[in-house]
């Protein structure tokens, strides 16, 4: 663990989390979506489900861009823009088979036991994020959840508005908040606007190699949430 600060003056009262590649594996969500699409296409008589699923994964590994277009092209099938929109909507709206990372629920239970308020701020299409949250029964664990897309795409992170909303809902000061995320491009810039302490968790996620926005780094870096609990125990 390392950080650009070691001392804080206020007691932490709220821990806010990113969702994708912080609490869940984005890769597992992608796999769930492709299984749904493969099943749908198989039902329509286009190939076998296993073969379609493997093709989708291989195409994604080559590039995440226009995977469904490239699937049809690989199968030598004609398609329309409407066909692609239908598959994209099916992918985004499917009810995913996903789970929290193994260290998440024990961490959340420990934080709740110690009296911390818990929240999520997550970007992504609202329908997709809400389906993920529903699949996880996330409302069981968190006091407040902000899906930024419901505010408007212009309010996705790194915009400060979702942080302002969750601070007000949780009734804490910015100095009393920690935000844990994984994406250097947008998760840590908030500390340049408000005195929120930021922590980067490295789950080897899909966005881990992004550049830091304006060079603003996290205060601390961890590998898992067990490390976070240890850090919190020694928080001064």
N, C-alpha and C positions, 0 to 999 in steps of 0.2 A: 504494500500500500504506500502511496505517496501523496503529497498534497502541496498546494501552494500556500495553504494556511494550516496552522495547527491549533490555534486558540480562537475561541469564540466567547462572546460575553453574555449571550442569552441562552437560556435553557431551550432545547429542542422540544417542540410540542406536536409537530406534525411531520409525517414522512409521506412524500408524494412520489409515485412511481410512474415511469413510462410503461407501456404494455409490451409492444413487440420487441423481442430479443432482450427484454429486461425481465418480464414475468413469464413470458411464453416464447417458444421457438417460432420465429417467423417461417422458418423452413418447414416445420411441421404443418403450419397453416397452409402453406403453398401445396404441400403434398396432399392435404385433405381436399383442397380445391380441385386439384388435378384428378384425384380419385372420383370426385363428383362429376367432373366433366367427362371422364372416360366412361363412367357408368351411363351417363346421358347419351353419349354418342353410340355406345354399344347397343342401347335400347333402340336407337334409331337405325340400327343395322350397319353401322360404320365400324368394322373391325372388332377385335376382341378387347375386353376391358383391360386385361393385363398389358397387352401390347400397346394400347393407346396410352395408358398411364406411363409406361416406360418411355414411350416416344416423347410425351410431354415433358417428363423430367429431363431427358437428354437434350431436348430443344432449349429448355430453360437453362441448363448448364452451359450451353453454347452462348446463349444471350437471353436475358429476360424480356427482350423487346419483341412484340408481335408473335408471341408463341402460338396462338391459335391460327393465325394466318399461315405460319410456317408449317403447322401440323397439316392443314388441308393441302398445302403445296407438296409436302412430303408424301401424302397419300394420293397425289395426282387427282384431287377433287376440286371442282370449281366451287366458289363461295362468293357471297355478297357481303357488303358492309353490314347488312342487317343480320346475317349469320354470325358475324364476329361480335356484334353488339349483344346478341342473345347469349352467346357463350360468356362474354365478360360479365353480363348481369347475373347469369347463373353462378359464376365463380364468386362474385362479390356478395351475393345474397345467400349462398349455401350455409347451412348450419354446420360448423366445422367440428371435426373430431380432434380436439386438442386438450392439453392439460397444462397446468402450471409446471414450471421447472420444479424438481424435487425439493429444493430448498425454500420454496416460496411460502407454502402454507405454514410450516413450522416457524418461519420468520414472522409472518403476519400474526400468528397466534401469540408469539412472544411479545411483539410490539403492542398488541391489544391488551395483553395482560399487564404491561407496564404503563398503560394509559395513554399511549400515543394515538393521535387522530391519523387516519389513513386515507389516502386519496390516489386517484389515477388521473393523469392528463395524457391523452393519446390522440395522435394524428391518424389519418387514414379515412377512407370513405365511410360515412356514418353507418351505412347498412352492414358493412363488413365488420367494423369495430363493435357494433352492438351485438352482432351475432356471436363474435368471439366472447364478449363479456357475458352473454347469456349462457353460452356453452360452459363457461367456467363457473357459473353462479357467483360472479365477482361481487355482486351486491351483498353477499353474505359477509364479506371481509372488509369492505371499504365504506367509509363514511360518505365520501363524495367521489363521483366519477365525472370527468369532463371529456366528452368526445368533441374535439375542436371543430370537426366538420359541421357539427350542428350549429356552431356560432357563425360559420362561413369559412370558406377555404382561406381567405385572407388572414384568418386568426389561427391558422396552424402554427405550431412552434416554428421559429423562435419568438413569435409574437407574445407580448406580455399579458394579453387579455385573459387567457385561460388561467394564468397564475393569479391574476387579480381576483377573478371570480372564485377560485378555490380558497384563496386566503380569506375572503369575506365569508364564504360558506362555513369554513372551519373555525372562523373567529380566532385567528392567530396573527401574529406579526410576521413579516417576511423573515426577520432574523430568527424566528422560531421554526422555520421550515427547512427541510432537506428535500432535494429532488434527485432521484436516482434514475439514470437513463443510460443509453448505450451509444447514441448517435452523435459524433463530434460536430456534425454540421448544424445541429439545431438544439441539442438538449442542454447545453451548458452556457449558452450566451445570456440566459436570463440573469446570471449573476453579475452581468455588466449593467443591468438595468435596476435590479432590486437585490438587496443583501441576502439572497437565498443561497444556502450552501449546496453545492452540487457534487454528485458522486457518479463516476462512470463505472458501470459494471461491464466486464468483457465476457460476453457469452459466445465469442467467435461468430457474431451475427453478420447479417448481410450488409450492414452499413458501417462496419467497424473501421473500414479504411477511408472513410470520408474525411475531408479536411475540416479542421476546426474553423467555425465562423469567426472571422476577424481575429483569429489566434486566441480566442477566449477558451481556456481549458477548464476542466473540472478541478474542484478543490482536492478531491481524493479519488483514488482508483482502487477497485476491488475486483476479485475474480468470481465471488459468489456472495450470497446473502449471509452465510455464516460469518464471513469476514466483516460484513457490515455490522452485525450484532456485536462483534468484538470491538470494532471501531467505536460504536455507540457507547459501549460500556466504559470506554476511556475518554469520552467526549468531555472536554473542559470548556 
